[in-house]
Amino acid sequence: MKRTLYSCSKCRDTSWLLIDGKARRCGCYEIKRLKRIWEKSGISLEQKEMTFKSFNAYSKEIKNAKDTATKYYINYKVIKDSRNNSIVFLGQVGSGKTHLSIALAINFINKEIPVIYMPYRDVIMNIKQNILDSIYYRKTIERYQKAEILLIDDLYKGKITESDINILFEIINYRYLNNKAIIVSSERSIDEILRIDEGIGSRIYEMCKGYLVEIRGKGNNYRVRG
């Protein structure tokens, strides 16, 4: 007789247990639920190593960035439904902007607050390549519009076209109007972001007021430090 293999031998993959005549959720249910949240986030296993604990605050400016990220995480539940509910890390290449953004996302996900990761350049290119598929386009845009927290990594990386601006505006404007938080990293300064498109830039600025980190100086590039 062939034996059936279950990932959970306790509940036989039903996620329910009968205890003292009452149905109870099996412990595997929570594990599977959290796994689904992680898979949906789009954050890779390699990126999951980017925690606050592993972050090296090697200068005054970098320490300030970490402190601002920590403050934002602590205050999120208070500010999450307000217009100023977001955070942005700008400036110097190699200063740990992506690391801090991912660290925030990891903390939120571990607290069961869903985060969707949007690597800017890859996502924009993919959307443009499929722009004639209206169903795919709308489904993809809505994924980034409606996420509880959206992490936009490397905003405005590479050449920027009118199509890029139009797609990004559709996402940012929806989130701005519906008080949905964003975490943004970019090598651009806030002045550059405003010059590229004032409509998008001014919305990001207002959403991140109070949690805007701008790092300058090659001394803050950990990749070229001695």
Buried (B, 14 or more C-beta within 10 A) or exposed (E): EEEEEEEBEEBEBEBBBEEEEEEEEBEBBEEBEEEEBBEBBBBEEEBBEBEBEEBEBBBEBBEEBBEBBBEBBEEBEEBBEEEBBBBBBBBBEBBBBBBBBBBBBBBBBEEEBBBBBBBBBEBBEEBBEEBEEEEBBEEBBEBBBBBEBBBBBBBBBEEBEEEBBEBBBBBBBBBBEEBBBBBBBBBBBBEBBBEBBEBBBEBBBEBBEBBBBBBEEEBBBBEEEE
